[in-house]
Structure formats: C-alpha cells, structure tokens
Amino acid sequence: MKRRIISLCAGVVAALLYATAVSAAPVDDQFRAWLANNLWPEAKAKGISKKTFDAAFAGLKPNLKLPDLVMPGQKPKTPKTQHQAEFGAPGAYFAEKTVGGVTAGGRARAATHARTLAAVEQRFGVPGPIVLAIWGRESGFGAARMPYDAFEVLGTKAFMATRKDMFRKEVLAALAMVERGTVARGAMKSSWAGALGQPQFLPSSFLEHAVDMDGDGRADIWNSVPDTLGSIANYLVHHGWQKGRDWGFEVVVPDNVSCALEGPDIGRPIAKWADMGIRRVNGKPFPAHEAKAEGFLLMPAGRNGPAFIVTPNFYVLKDYNMSDLYALFIGHAGDRIAYGDKGFAGRWGSVDKLYRSDIAGLQRALEQKGYDVGGADGLPGFKTRRSIGDWQAKNGRAATCFPDAGLVRALK
C-alpha cells in the first residue's frame, strides 16, 4: 500500500510538472516572438545592433517567479499580498537592526571617504550623510549580491508586467548601455526589480545621472565608490534637491489639526504650521531659514505613528524609491549618521494586518464616494490616508488616516 501511495504521488507530481511545462511553453514562444517582432524593431531604430540584441537575450526565458506579472491574455489583478517592504507595515520598516546597520555603516564610511564626500557636497550641494544613507539602504554599501540577469528581469517585465511601458523603456536603456560599451553583457546583474550597481539605478537612471567622480573617464557604479556617491547626489540634484534646506523635522500634531491635511499638494510656510500648534519634538523652534519656506505635513501611519513637517527635499528622496517610508528612512538615517543614534520620539502603533487586496477594495469604495485615493492599487499613500481621515471625520469617527479592518468592513 505504501509503495502504491508513493507511486500515485509520483504520478501526480509528474503530471503537474508536465502540465506546467505545457502551459509555460506557449509563454516562452510568445516571449521570443515579442522579442523578434515587437522589441527588436524599436531597439534597431534606437541604434542597437543585432549582435548586441541577440547577445542580451540569448537563451533567456521569461522569469515567471517575478512579482506583479500579468500572464498573456489575462487582466491585471491587485496582488493579495505586498512583496515590497517600502509599502508594508510602517513600524516594521524601521526595525532598529536595519536602521542601525545603515547608520553605523554610514558613520564608519564617513571618515574613510571624507574627502570624496566633501567633493560631492561641494559639487552637488547634497549632504554626505544623506548620500551615505542611500548607499547603505540600497546595497549595504556595495556588499549586497545582485543575483538576477538584468535582461531576464527587464525583458520579462517589459513583456508581461503590470507596468510594461516603464520596463520597456528600461530594457531599451539597458541595451544602450551594452551597445555603448559602458558595461559588458555578462556584468548586467540586477536586483529582482532590474536595478543595477551600488546605487541601484535602473538603466535609464544610469544613462541620465551616473557621473565619473574618480576621474578615470567612465562612470562606474559597480566598482567605484566615488562614482557611486557622486551619481547618487547627481540623481537628487536632477530631481530638484534644494541646497541648504533640511529634509524635515519630527513634530507633535495637536488633536485639533486634522491628519487629512497631509500631502505634497497642501503646502504652507512652516511658520504657519507652527502657528497651528505644530511643534518640534525636541522643543526647539524651526530653524529661521526654514520658517518662511514651504513645508508639508507627513503622517505615514496616520495617527498611529510619528508625524513630520517635511520640505521639498523629502519628496526628492521619495523620487529615489516611490515610498514615503523609504524617504523617511533615508532622512532619519542621515540625521543619525550626522548627529548620533536617536530614534523617533513618537512610537509606531500597531496596525491591522490587511491584505493589499483589502486596501484596494477600500480604495475603490472611497472612489465611489468621490474621493481621490491616488488609484486603487492597494498601497495606502497620502491621498488614501487623507481620504480615510476625511471620511472618518464626516461619519462621526475618530480620524486616524490609516486603513484598518473595521474601516474595510464599514466601506464594503
């Protein structure tokens, strides 16, 4: 009987493997047809040689294990779970082990690379601690392994991801890098998202922002620390970094100030925020040079976590990785590298563990009521958070500005 069961199980496994192979084969065939008939004509028009194109995709198949893919012939669906840490539970993103690793590593390298950092700050106006924080967060100061073939990742996503147009641009940029001799085909290793080198640039970012900081005649974000640091700073400058301004300040927001005032489109002079009763957690006044400048309320966990008044530089940091939590991590880690380890004064409260699909349903319900939630993508960005707060206040609830299980039920 035992042998029979084993035999039956083996048969089932074999059948499943065969079915998987049969179902995957058409996708592989479609991928090759797409490369030849769709991507190649555009690559050729952009000056990519057939030799470079064929070498880039030789033997590659679409990697169906990557997240956010849409099988050919199917419609996109909101994933049930969240794969990217930047859009998960706010408090978990700031685990001391993670923040402490970046800040300790940043301080150690601040002395080692002091001359380079000074040159970067003089040339670009971006503080060294901010550059170090990004370097540490993105690649562990260059120690992180990049196990994926960049053309496999970018090609798969350009063929069948939820953001195909974005990745099409990136795979064409990657081809241009190889065509120009910037990097060898074999060195095109990336993260699961297709990001390259120590700053984790997508290929288009490399072409637009990478700089030669060490003077050897080429921008090398894989092996050169000066080029890595200079390229990060150049990216920030190209996205609007304002020299001499801070990124933001942790604050206390009184109960009579609505959390629904959050967002980069609701700016006012920082002095006006102070007039509303918002104060810095350390009791000090806002710096004089910041008081008349524009600031914005940021409450990434609503009333369930720390609050901040941020400057436009915060949103420049957000451009590096489109997440409020990421930008806050970089600003916070930069402060700790510069001024010593000190956590947030406010505590991250517990939040309900919701599926991304639950939040997307909540967003669709709010959209039906006329709210702009920034799209029903299952990610609770600032437009979703303030829409929640506004709806809660109008319906006699305490405004928390953050999704929870009760809210999901109430809005079904």
C-alpha positions in Angstrom: 0.0 0.0 0.0 2.8 2.4 1.0 4.6 1.8 -2.4 1.3 2.3 -4.2 0.8 5.7 -2.5 4.3 6.7 -3.3 3.8 5.7 -6.9 0.5 7.6 -7.1 2.1 10.7 -5.6 5.0 10.4 -8.0 2.5 10.2 -10.8 0.6 13.2 -9.7 3.8 15.2 -9.4 4.9 14.1 -12.8 1.6 15.1 -14.3 1.7 18.5 -12.6 5.2 19.1 -13.9 4.2 18.1 -17.4 1.1 20.4 -17.2 3.3 23.3 -16.0 5.8 22.7 -18.8 3.0 22.6 -21.4 1.4 25.8 -20.1 4.8 27.6 -19.9 5.9 26.7 -23.4 3.4 29.0 -25.1 4.5 31.8 -22.9 8.2 31.2 -23.8 7.2 31.1 -27.5 5.2 34.3 -27.2 8.2 35.9 -25.4 10.5 35.0 -28.3 8.0 36.3 -30.8 7.6 39.5 -28.9 11.4 40.0 -28.8 11.7 39.5 -32.5 8.6 41.3 -33.8 8.0 43.9 -31.2 11.1 44.9 -29.2 13.7 44.4 -31.8 12.3 46.9 -34.4 12.3 49.6 -31.8 15.7 48.7 -30.5 17.1 48.8 -34.0 15.5 52.2 -34.6 17.3 53.4 -31.5 20.7 52.3 -32.8 21.0 48.9 -31.1 22.9 46.4 -33.2 21.6 42.9 -33.9 24.7 41.5 -32.3 24.0 43.3 -29.0 20.4 42.5 -29.1 20.9 38.8 -29.7 23.6 38.6 -27.0 21.4 40.2 -24.5 18.6 37.7 -24.8 20.4 34.6 -25.9 18.9 31.6 -24.1 16.6 33.7 -21.9 13.1 32.8 -21.0 10.6 34.9 -19.0 11.0 34.6 -15.3 7.5 33.8 -14.1 8.5 33.9 -10.4 8.9 37.7 -10.5 6.1 39.7 -8.8 3.4 41.9 -10.5 3.3 39.9 -13.7 0.2 39.5 -15.9 0.0 36.3 -18.0 -0.7 36.9 -21.7 -4.4 37.1 -22.3 -5.3 37.9 -18.7 -6.2 41.2 -17.0 -4.1 42.7 -14.2 -5.3 42.0 -10.6 -4.3 43.6 -7.4 -1.9 41.2 -5.6 -3.3 39.8 -2.4 0.0 40.3 -0.5 2.7 43.0 -0.6 6.1 42.0 -1.8 7.9 45.3 -1.3 8.9 46.3 2.2 8.5 50.0 1.4 4.8 49.5 1.3 4.3 47.2 4.2 3.6 48.0 7.9 5.3 51.4 8.7 6.8 50.4 12.1 8.4 47.2 10.7 10.3 49.2 8.1 12.2 51.0 10.9 13.4 48.0 12.8 16.5 49.0 14.8 18.6 46.3 13.3 18.0 47.7 9.8 18.3 51.4 10.7 21.3 50.8 13.0 23.1 48.8 10.3 22.8 51.7 7.9 23.8 54.4 10.4 26.7 52.5 11.9 28.0 51.6 8.5 27.5 55.2 7.3 29.4 56.7 10.2 32.3 54.3 9.6 32.5 55.2 6.0 32.1 58.9 6.6 35.6 59.0 7.9 37.0 56.6 5.2 35.5 58.6 2.3 35.6 62.1 3.9 37.5 63.6 1.0 35.1 62.2 -1.6 32.1 63.2 0.4 33.3 66.7 0.8 33.9 66.9 -3.0 30.4 65.5 -3.7 28.8 68.0 -1.3 30.8 70.9 -2.8 29.9 69.9 -6.4 26.2 68.9 -5.9 25.1 70.5 -2.6 23.8 67.3 -1.1 25.0 66.5 2.4 27.3 63.5 2.8 25.1 61.7 5.4 22.1 61.6 3.0 24.3 60.1 0.3 25.7 57.6 2.7 22.2 56.6 3.9 21.0 55.9 0.3 24.2 53.9 -0.4 23.7 51.9 2.7 20.0 51.3 2.2 20.2 50.4 -1.5 23.1 47.9 -1.5 24.6 47.6 2.0 27.4 49.9 0.9 28.1 47.7 -2.1 28.0 44.4 -0.3 24.6 43.2 -1.5 24.6 40.5 -4.1 22.8 41.1 -7.4 21.7 37.5 -8.4 19.5 38.2 -11.3 20.2 38.6 -15.0 19.2 42.2 -15.8 17.9 41.3 -19.2 15.9 38.4 -17.9 14.2 40.7 -15.3 13.7 43.7 -17.6 12.7 41.6 -20.6 10.1 39.7 -18.6 8.7 42.8 -17.0 8.6 44.7 -20.3 6.7 41.7 -21.8 4.2 40.9 -19.1 4.4 43.2 -16.0 1.7 45.5 -14.8 3.9 48.4 -15.8 5.1 47.2 -19.1 5.7 50.6 -20.6 8.1 51.6 -17.8 10.1 48.4 -18.1 10.2 48.7 -21.9 12.0 52.0 -21.5 14.4 50.3 -19.1 15.2 47.3 -21.2 15.9 49.6 -24.2 18.2 51.7 -21.9 20.0 48.6 -20.8 20.6 47.6 -24.4 22.0 51.1 -25.0 24.4 50.7 -22.1 25.8 47.5 -23.6 25.8 48.9 -27.1 27.9 51.9 -26.0 30.4 49.6 -24.2 29.5 51.1 -20.8 29.3 47.7 -19.3 29.8 44.2 -20.6 26.8 41.9 -21.2 28.0 39.5 -18.6 28.2 42.2 -15.9 24.5 43.1 -16.3 23.4 41.7 -12.9 20.5 43.2 -11.1 18.0 43.0 -8.2 14.6 41.4 -8.8 13.4 44.8 -9.9 16.1 45.2 -12.5 18.2 47.8 -10.6 21.9 48.0 -11.1 25.1 48.6 -9.2 25.8 50.1 -5.8 23.2 52.9 -6.1 20.6 50.5 -7.5 19.9 52.6 -10.6 17.5 51.5 -13.2 19.3 51.6 -16.6 17.6 54.9 -17.6 18.8 56.5 -14.4 22.3 55.3 -15.1 22.2 57.0 -18.5 20.8 60.2 -17.1 22.5 60.6 -13.8 25.7 58.5 -13.5 28.9 60.5 -13.2 32.6 60.0 -13.3 33.7 61.2 -9.9 37.1 59.5 -9.7 38.4 60.9 -13.0 39.1 57.7 -14.8 37.0 58.7 -17.8 34.0 56.4 -17.2 31.0 56.3 -14.7 31.3 53.0 -12.8 28.6 52.4 -10.3 29.6 48.8 -9.8 33.2 49.2 -8.5 33.9 52.9 -7.9 32.9 54.3 -4.5 33.4 58.0 -5.7 31.4 57.3 -8.8 28.6 55.7 -6.7 28.4 58.6 -4.3 28.6 61.3 -7.0 25.9 59.5 -9.0 23.5 59.4 -6.1 24.0 63.1 -5.4 23.6 63.9 -9.1 20.3 62.0 -9.2 19.0 64.0 -6.3 20.1 67.3 -7.8 18.4 66.4 -11.1 15.2 65.7 -9.2 15.2 69.1 -7.5 17.3 68.9 -4.4 17.4 72.3 -2.7 20.9 73.1 -1.3 20.8 74.4 2.2 17.4 73.0 3.2 16.8 70.1 5.5 14.6 67.1 4.6 12.2 67.6 7.5 11.5 67.6 11.3 9.7 65.2 13.6 6.8 67.1 15.2 3.8 66.8 17.5 0.5 67.4 15.8 -2.3 68.6 18.2 -5.6 66.8 18.1 -7.3 69.8 16.6 -5.1 69.7 13.5 -6.6 67.2 11.0 -4.4 64.4 9.8 -6.2 64.9 6.5 -4.0 68.0 5.8 -1.2 65.7 4.8 0.4 65.7 1.4 2.8 67.5 -1.0 -0.1 69.4 -2.6 -1.1 71.1 0.7 2.0 73.1 1.4 2.2 76.3 3.5 5.1 78.2 5.2 6.5 76.2 8.1 5.8 79.2 10.3 2.1 78.8 9.5 2.2 75.1 10.6 3.8 76.3 13.9 1.0 78.9 14.3 -1.5 76.0 14.2 0.2 74.5 17.2 2.5 72.0 15.5 5.9 71.9 17.3 9.2 70.0 17.0 9.5 67.1 19.3 12.8 68.4 20.7 11.1 71.7 21.8 13.3 73.8 19.6 11.8 76.3 17.2 12.1 75.6 13.5 15.3 77.0 12.0 14.9 80.6 11.0 15.8 79.9 7.3 13.1 77.3 7.2 10.3 79.2 8.8 9.3 81.2 5.8 9.9 78.3 3.4 7.2 75.8 2.3 6.7 72.7 4.4 4.2 69.8 4.3 2.6 67.6 6.8 3.6 63.9 6.7 1.9 61.2 8.8 2.9 57.9 7.2 0.9 55.8 9.7 -1.8 58.4 10.3 -2.4 58.9 14.0 -0.7 55.5 14.6 2.8 56.8 14.4 5.2 59.7 14.3 4.4 62.9 12.4 6.7 65.2 10.5 6.9 68.6 8.7 8.9 67.9 5.6 10.5 70.1 3.0 10.5 69.6 -0.8 13.8 67.7 -0.3 11.8 64.9 1.3 9.9 64.4 -2.0 13.2 64.4 -3.9 14.3 61.5 -1.6 10.9 59.9 -2.4 11.7 60.1 -6.1 14.6 57.7 -5.5 12.1 55.0 -4.4 8.5 56.0 -4.6 7.6 55.4 -1.0 7.1 57.8 1.9 8.7 55.2 4.3 11.8 55.0 2.1 12.2 58.7 2.0 11.7 58.9 5.8 14.2 56.1 6.4 16.8 58.0 4.4 16.2 61.3 6.1 16.2 59.7 9.5 19.3 57.6 8.9 21.1 60.6 7.5 20.3 62.5 10.7 21.6 59.6 12.8 24.8 59.4 10.7 25.4 63.1 11.2 24.2 63.7 14.8 24.3 60.3 16.6 21.8 57.5 17.1 18.5 58.6 18.3 15.2 57.0 17.4 11.9 58.8 16.7 10.2 60.4 19.7 6.8 59.2 18.5 6.1 55.5 18.6 4.8 53.3 15.7 1.5 52.0 16.9 0.1 48.6 16.0 -1.8 48.5 12.7 -4.2 45.8 11.4 -2.5 43.3 9.1 -4.5 43.8 5.9 -4.0 42.2 2.5 -3.1 44.6 -0.3 -6.3 43.4 -2.0 -8.3 44.5 1.1 -6.9 48.0 0.9 -7.6 48.1 -2.9 -11.3 47.3 -2.1 -11.4 50.1 0.4 -9.9 52.5 -2.1 -12.5 51.6 -4.7 -15.2 52.2 -2.1 -13.8 55.6 -1.4 -13.5 56.4 -5.1 -17.2 55.6 -5.5 -17.9 58.2 -2.8 -16.0 60.8 -4.8 -12.6 60.6 -3.1 -9.3 60.8 -4.9 -7.2 58.0 -3.4 -4.5 58.1 -6.0 -5.6 54.9 -7.6 -6.9 51.6 -6.2 -3.6 49.8 -6.1 -3.7 48.5 -2.5 -1.0 50.9 -1.3 -2.0 53.4 1.4 -0.3 56.5 0.0 -1.0 60.1 1.2 -4.1 60.5 -0.9 -5.6 57.3 0.5 -4.6 58.3 4.1 -6.2 61.7 4.0 -9.3 60.4 2.2 -9.7 58.0 5.0 -9.4 60.7 7.6 -11.9 63.0 5.8 -14.4 60.1 5.5 -13.9 59.2 9.2 -14.5 62.8 10.3 -17.6 63.2 8.2 -19.1 60.0 9.5 -18.6 60.7 13.2 -15.5 58.5 13.7 -12.1 59.4 15.2 -9.9 60.4 12.3 -6.9 58.0 12.2 -6.0 58.5 8.5 -4.9 54.9 8.2 -6.7 51.7 7.0 -7.9 49.1 9.4 -10.2 46.1 9.4 -13.2 47.9 10.8 -12.9 50.5 8.0 -12.7 47.8 5.4 -15.9 46.3 6.7 -17.7 49.6 7.0 -16.9 50.6 3.5 -17.9 47.3 1.8 
